[in-house]
């Protein structure tokens, strides 16, 4: 993971799983979701997301996502505050 001391800590979650259909975001089995990790910034999350997405490129129904946790933690301000 990247060092959070180099900038503000804006947490991002990377996770994925197999979808029911390529046209939606309903997962086939919530118990088998792959929680890749929580990262201190978008750049680190993007690296993890890209690696997992590339590993599953042969499965059209497998999708990985980046969730901006910092927005959920501070929905009014949209980010972390010092």
TABEL-V227329 format. One record per helix or strand of 2 or more residues. SS is the DSSP state (a for helix, b for strand). FROM is the first residue (numbers start at 1). TO is the last residue. Records with the same first field share a line. If there is no record, write none. Layout:
# TABEL-V227329
SS = FROM-TO, FROM-TO
This chain:
# TABEL-V227329
a = 4-6, 30-32, 42-55, 69-73
b = 12-19, 34-39, 62-67
